[in-house]
Amino acid sequence: MNDQFYRMKRLPPYVIAEVNAMRHEARSAGKDIIDLGMGNPDQPPPQHVIDKLCEVARKPDAHGYSQSKGIPGLRRAQANYYGRRFGVDLDPESEVVVTMGSKEGLASLANAITAPGDVVLAPNPSYPIHTFGFIIAGATIRAVPTTPNEDYWRSLESAMNFTVPRPSVLVVSYPSNPTAEVVDLEFYERLVSWARENKVWVLSDLAYSELYYDDNPTPSIMQVKGAKDVAVEFTSMSKTYSMAGWRMGFAVGNKHLIAALTRVKSYLDYGAFTPIQAAACAALNGPQDIVESNRQLYQKRRDVMVEAFGRAGWDVPPPPASMFAWAPLPPALADMGSLEFSKQLLTKAEVAVAPGVGYGEEGEGFVRIAMVENEQRLRQAARNIKKYFVSLGLNSSSI
């Protein structure tokens, strides 16, 4: 019997899981770990959303199979959101599909449109599903930079000129997870033009669309004329409405891609639990106070973290968006590497962060810090980290 499964052989060890296991072990031993590793919101959804979930769940007919593509009201609610937020018109029937979070949607679309041997362009560093969703589907990944500068465009041209077979899909994600980098509408205009010229599908992951700071709203690729010809975009309710565990997301855009995703999903699932979908409607259609309050919450945490970690001797660049900071290792500890540094912070400072190498080889030298603990805990994390630095004989000037 062959136990060397093809897809398993294509998946390397998940280094972030190694740190997560250490965190679990430390907590099981009674240690108070300040968890800045996983992007897990610590706030609840709005009360009216929870009330709607309970209301619908009490209905006797609400517990059967739902609709794989999403109930019509939820697809209309997402289309209305795009109209309000981005000025984009979407057909709820042919241009919107509900997914079980953006992660599932990306993985299902990868299986729908990828043949073994296809080449996919994906950013490095990047959220793992942007690469491994396609690797699981049998594709080959050619990495492109995450930073959207002229090197990015040169790498795209090089990939098209020297890759056989020519790449057929490009993944983009801004605000970026993990780097928190953002782009403007001009970037998307150039990208749509490039994609049409090169006959490449663009998959945009916009999971952090509402977590932008300093009054700089993030754009959508769908705002560009002609974007629907080449692109689909994934969004999530996880961070915007503090509904991460509800697993509720969307894909919108090109009708052919949406149809392919819808068809694959029809074989894989019957859709999210109907009461969850109804509650998601309430979130999108109801009061939007939580969107602004979450934005202010994370911006305040960002400012506290940057200031407190800076006083501890660790300069962390303030992210312009998302719930993450992408922090270079302190120069005096750079040779340690991101995985060992993350382990040291966990065992010596009782602070969990995510090693940058877990997001691709270009993430080495960085860690991702999730702003998912309150301000008091962030300040405590800074104090713990400072003690760790001092224990190594480092001071602010030498770090």
C-alpha positions, -999 to +999 in steps of 0.1 A: +000+000+000+014+034-011+013+059+017+033+086-001+004+107-012+011+130-041-003+162-026+011+156+008+046+153-007+041+188-022+034+204+012+064+213+033+063+214+071+042+244+082+067+263+103+041+285+119+025+254+133+057+247+152+054+280+170+017+274+176+024+240+192+050+256+215+025+283+225-002+256+233+023+237+253+034+268+273-003+277+280-010+242+291+018+246+316+001+276+330+022+304+314+005+336+305+014+339+268+006+372+251-006+359+217+004+382+189+008+353+164-026+344+150-048+370+134-078+361+156-101+390+164-107+394+202-139+414+198-174+400+193-197+407+163-224+434+167-253+423+190-279+426+162-259+401+141-259+376+170-296+382+176-304+375+139-284+342+141-304+331+172-337+342+157-332+322+125-317+292+142-350+289+162-370+284+131-378+247+126-371+248+088-337+265+092-316+234+098-317+217+064-292+221+036-286+256+024-275+269-010-239+263-020-236+296-038-252+315-009-288+325-002-301+352-026-304+378+001-268+375+011-255+377-025-276+409-029-263+423+003-227+418-009-235+434-042-250+464-024-219+466-003-197+469-034-221+496-047-219+516-015-182+512-008-166+512-042-193+524-066-192+490-084-223+474-099-225+436-095-251+411-107-259+390-075-268+360-097-238+357-120-210+379-104-213+370-067-208+337-048-207+331-011-176+312+003-167+298+037-142+325+042-119+339+016-094+310+023-119+283+012-129+304-018-093+308-030-086+271-026-118+260-044-112+284-073-076+270-076-091+236-080-116+249-105-092+266-129-059+249-124-044+219-143-013+201-132+017+219-146+000+253-149+022+282-137+007+306-112+023+339-102+020+345-064+036+371-041+065+361-018+061+367+012+024+359+012-004+343+031+001+305+026-032+298+007-021+322-021+006+296-030-004+263-014-040+265-027-026+262-062+002+237-052-024+214-038-043+217-072-011+207-090+002+240-102+038+253-102+044+286-084+066+313-097+072+339-070+069+377-076+076+404-051+050+416-027+062+452-026+043+470-055+073+490-069+089+489-103+107+457-094+073+442-092+064+450-128+098+439-140+093+406-123+060+402-140+074+409-174+103+385-168+079+358-157+059+361-189+090+362-211+109+333-196+084+309-180+072+278-199+043+273-200+033+310-197+017+318-164-021+318-165-030+333-130-017+361-109-025+364-072-025+398-055-034+408-020-035+444-008-036+452+021-010+425+022-010+397+047+017+396+061+034+428+050+005+452+054+015+470+022-012+488+002-017+500-033-037+528-050-062+527-078-035+535-104-018+503-095-049+483-103-055+502-135-020+492-146-026+456-135-058+452-154-042+465-185-013+441-181-036+412-174-056+418-205-025+422-227-010+390-213-042+369-210-037+363-173-065+359-147-061+381-116-072+369-082-074+397-057-076+390-020-091+420-003-097+405+031-086+436+050-105+461+029-119+480+059-089+479+082-072+510+067-057+538+088-050+575+087-081+581+065-067+563+035-094+539+022-082+509+003-094+506-033-108+475-051-096+462-084-133+461-094-133+499-096-112+497-127-130+497-161-126+462-176-116+445-144-145+421-147-130+408-179-099+395-161-104+394-123-122+381-093-119+395-058-123+378-025-135+395+007-142+383+042-164+393+071-138+379+095-120+411+105-145+438+093-173+425+115-153+403+140-168+371+126-137+351+120-151+318+133-183+322+113-163+314+081-182+338+058-167+354+027-174+362-009-159+361-044-171+387-070-162+396-105-156+377-138-187+356-146-166+327-160-145+324-129-175+328-106-194+301-126-163+278-123-161+284-085-198+279-081-197+246-099-168+232-080-184+243-047-217+225-057-197+192-055-180+201-023-205+217+001-241+228+006-232+262+018-228+277+052-255+271+078-285+292+068-288+312+101-251+322+097-259+335+062-290+354+075-269+369+102-243+379+076-271+397+058-279+416+090-242+426+093-240+439+057-274+456+056-276+469+091-258+496+111-221+498+102-208+513+135-186+483+141-167+489+109-155+523+120-150+512+157-129+482+146-108+505+124-102+529+153-095+501+177-068+486+156-053+519+147-050+528+184-035+494+191-010+500+162+000+533+177+004+519+212+024+489+200+048+509+178+055+534+206+059+507+234+080+484+213+101+513+202+108+522+238+117+486+244+144+489+218+126+473+188+116+497+160+084+484+143+073+503+112+036+514+116+014+494+092-009+516+069-036+489+070-046+454+082-043+440+117-007+431+114+027+447+116+056+434+095+086+439+117+123+434+109+142+414+134+163+437+157+196+442+139+216+427+169+195+395+166+191+393+128+215+363+125+191+343+147+166+340+119+128+345+122+119+311+134+144+309+162+137+345+172+100+337+174+108+307+196+130+328+219+103+354+223+078+327+232+100+309+258+119+339+272+094+368+269+061+349+268+051+367+236+040+348+206+046+362+170+046+345+136+080+339+120+083+356+086+098+326+069+064+309+073+051+332+046+078+324+021+116+326+019+115+363+013+099+367+047+131+356+064+144+384+086+109+395+097+081+385+120+044+392+118+028+408+148-010+405+151-026+434+170-052+412+186-045+419+223-057+450+241-035+480+248-026+469+283-014+435+270+006+452+242+024+473+267+031+442+289+044+425+258+068+454+253+080+452+289+086+414+286+105+419+253+127+446+269+136+422+298+145+396+272+168+420+254+184+430+287+190+394+296+210+391+264+231+421+274+215+443+249+204+479+254+184+503+233+215+516+215+229+482+207+197+466+195 
